[in-house]
Amino acid sequence: MRGLSGAVTALILVVASVVIALIVVGFAFNLFGSFGSAGAVSPVGPAYIYNSSNVVTLNVTIDNRGPNVSITSATINGQTISPSNILVYIGGSSKSVNYIPAGQNPLKIQFKGISFNTIGSGPVNIQLVLANGQTIYITASVTT
C-alpha cells in the first residue's frame, strides 16, 4: 500500500489553511454577524437619562438582532418599574410602542412612577429585563 505523495499532502494542507484563514477573517470582520448572536439585544454608544414633566426618560440606541421583544420589567438604581409604567418611543416618533424593535434604533424609554430624586447625579445603573429572558445592563449619564 502506498501513501499520499508529497504534492497531494501539500495541496491538502494549503486548502485547509485557506479555509481556516477565511473563517478567521469572517469572524474578525463580523461577516457572520448573526451566527451565535441571534436574538441578542445590546445597547450601543452612550446613554443619557433626564427628567421631563415628572417622567424619567432614557435616551439610548439599542441593537436588537432578533425579533421585536417587550420589556417585562426595569430596575433603575435598585427601584423596580413595572411594564405598565414603561413606554418606548422609536427615534423621534410621538407614538409609543410596548417593545424594543428589531434592528439598531435610537430609543426614548420613559419610566413613570419613579422619582428623579432617587436617581441622583449619576451615573445611573439600569437593568431592562426582556421577554426573551435576556437582561440588558445600561449605565446612563444624567442630563438636564
Secondary structure, 3 states (H helix, E strand, C coil): CCCCCHHHHHHHHHHHHHHHHHHHHHHHCCCCCCCCCCCCEEEEEEEEEEEECCEEEEEEEEEECCCCECEEEEEECCEEECHHHEEEEECCCCCEECCECCEEEEEEEEECCCCHHHCCCCCEEEEEEECCCCEEEEEEEECC
